[in-house]
Amino acid sequence: MRVISRPVFVGLGLLTIALTITACTQSRRPPGGQRAERPAAMDADTLFMRANSLYARGNCREAEPLYYLLGARGRGFELAQLRLGLCLTQGREPSAVDTRYLEGLVWIRRAAEANWTEAQGVLAALYLEGAPELSDPAEAAMWLTLYQSRPGLKPIGFAPLDEDEIARLQAMIGGDARAEGARRAAAWQPSYWAPPRMPGARGTEDAQEYEEDIRPPGPDDRDRGRRPRTAELEDSSARLGS
């Protein structure tokens, strides 16, 4: 009688397990033997169509990660940034200590700073009716002024504020804040957020810029995006040289 050695038994066992795993994996594949496409591998148009379809059905839970993949690409994806911010802030009690709410505010502000009109209207309302700690009527007045300065612009997916809503927000602002908001709006200019590189990748200045990009907006942000980029770089160089 021939005796089969123990290594052969082990090898046969491992082969059986491998074949079983392969069969199970293949059984989960869609018809045609192709693997289901993962969101990160989709092109931007496909991602955007899927995210918008989910968002239109009120399914922020599934739309949110898709909008994040799009919004994180930076300039040109402001609508995705806005809708990601709306998904993160809606249905929550506004609070300056709620990290999810603050993250949503960051994304909305990025879209607003890039001159996305709808985001500017949303941001104006949030500075009046959002987290009490972040309330700033003058800042709200600035964003509302910018929003109203482009009445004919209606990009794809634009959801304008109605006249009653605008009148209600204006009534909450007050005369002094309205004047200050108009002054800020006159000095404002767009700035476009770009995904930051990791700190230390190119030096101290990049690390500072990275920290600035990921910091939640607050009262000290009222002058962000209102000076030319060259002035910001000159200020940064002066700080590093001092």
Secondary structure, DSSP 8 states (H G I E B T S, - for coil): -----HHHHHHHHHHHHHHHHHHHHHHTS-TTS-----GGGS-HHHHHHHHHHHHHTT-HHHHHHHHHHHHTT-TT-HHHHHHHHHHHHTTS---TT-HHHHHHHHHHHHHHHTT-HHHHHHHHHHHHHS-GGG--HHHHHHHHHHHHT-TT---TT-----HHHHHHHHHHH-HHHHHHHHHHHHH-----------TTSS-HHHHHHHHHHHS---GGGGGTTSS-HHHHHHHHHHHHH-
